[in-house]
Amino acid sequence: MMFSYTQIANYLRCPRSYRLRYLDGWQEKDTRAGMVFGRCFEQALMALFCKEDPQARLFQAWGAYKEASFAYKNGESWDRLLHQGVHLLQRFVQDNRVCIRRPKQNLQVKVVRSLPCGHQFISYLDAIGTLDGQPCILDWKTTTSRYPDGPQDILSLDPQLTSYSWAKGISDVAIVAFVRKQRPEIQYLKASISEEQREEFARLVESTVYQIETGQFPSHGGIRFPQNNCLSCAHLGICLKDKQLIETNLVRKAGASDLDWLDELVD
Ligand code: SF4
């Protein structure tokens, strides 16, 4: 079997949700405008590093969703997201802090690691390049709220960055956060992941895969902040037996488990 960071994180958040998503095939519908826009924006970034027109690529990719019935939040609209995206691309070019050599090899880098239990772990790194001249793994994020500025080194505790560092064996990692707010902003956040953290992550993957293989899927619910797993869970309708919530948020796809690793591409 092929596992990914998204699957491991999903299991640790709530094993019951993992079973519903990956074994029973209940997938969340693509109705979140921000998430779909994020994918289109990443295509524009790829175009930029491949010396193509990033704004044209963004317009083309996001244009495919102009008539989509998204649930826009907080006064957002298709036009507003496009405008924010163009502004962020211009700012990113002006900043000129990220360099990706040989973009065809170093963008969307697929890394597969064999696990001791015989399974495999797949990662897709957004990019391997330099930030301010320092080599690192780069992760693009589009978000509506800023990442915290401190305390110092807080980013080194991010499990997804740890998984990328473990997958590729590179200590230095960075998030480039494209913040879609009134005045769009880009954050360049660096972290260093230690060998000890990578080893700990490897053990976490092994123990999680063991629990999945042995069919342990208890629910880890929670509705109080900040442990509000259920309120933000796509599978809430199934747990509440609420037909309308199920129809609004989910679609059931037979055989979904064969393609689970593709989740990594959209995370
Ligand atoms: S609604 Fe809550 S208990 Fe049910 S799968 Fe989601 S997180 Fe788990």
Boltz pocket constraint, residues with backbone or C-beta under 6 A from the ligand:
constraints:
  - pocket:
      binder: B
      contacts: [[A, 13], [A, 14], [A, 16], [A, 17], [A, 219], [A, 220], [A, 221], [A, 222], [A, 229], [A, 230], [A, 231], [A, 233], [A, 234], [A, 235], [A, 236], [A, 237], [A, 239]]
      max_distance: 6.0
